């Protein structure tokens, strides 16, 4: 961290808190760095060990850190008072150290030193730090190594810790140092659960506030943040005006109470019953129309068949009759003469 007046650099530890949705910085650090206040917001926070949320006002500030490739990372931070208690690091096993040496992953040799963070980063910043496309490693103890822009991170719990100490966990910790460890009574932090620490450098002065986006990047998929995100989404939905349509299809504003909900449910049930009755009536009408159409079509077909039969019989009777234009009596006379000629014997020729 570079002081704005003396230009002296000092080391500041950053806590990677995957149990928090937002990121914070200590009030004293923000004042010493003269970080600009962009705006003030109200947050309803669940803190560790509390069953009810607390509402508090926070100043939004900006800070900038640099990764190992000297690329800047802008952070959106909430100024707050007490961040967390200090904690001690645990020692990695010999098998873990041999595995790290084999993979050429080098960690700090500071064993058992006390850590304390002034800048806890939540899920709103972690998505910019983790290198999801890079290879992960698993140590013999069960801990996992995750690459990030600030170095390797250790996450998980050693296989033997479940039996040795059920009051502590180790998650998502920067690998420049050995794995930090704290018992639960040392893990309280405003905004979420303690999960580890990271060392980095802050520099000032910062660019003008208008060049820095006031909206922090989102996208963390940690399950702890899901519950808090859903809680906020539900609260926002309940604050919106809800509308519904009554039995007369009139739009009405919904007021959340037991009496109004009973009336709304009754209206909806009546609407469903009316819709079912209308469907049954329409179905009966369609069936009746289909029956009438079938009977009408059958009658027309029968009539057409009878007409065709009469025409065929008339044609058969007229076969061999004289040309048309004669009366019925004349036709009968011609037919009688023809039959007489056919019945007369042939005359013998004269000698």
Protein Blocks (a to p, Z undefined) as FASTA:
>chain_A
ZZfklopacdddddddfkbfbdcddfklmmmnopacfbdcddddddehiabdcddddddd
ddddddfkopacdddddddfbfbdcdddddddfklmmmmmmnopacdfbehiacddfbdc
dfklmmmmpcfkbccdddfkopacdddfkbccdedjdfklmmmomkbccehiafkbccdd
ddfklmgcehiacfbdcddddddddddfklpcfbdcehiacfklmmmmmmmmmmmmmmpc
cddddfkopacdddddfklmmmmmmmmmmmmmmmmmmmmmmmmmmmmmmmmmmmmmmmmm
mmmmmmmmmmmmmmmmmgoiacehiafklmmmmmmmmmmmmmpccddddZZ
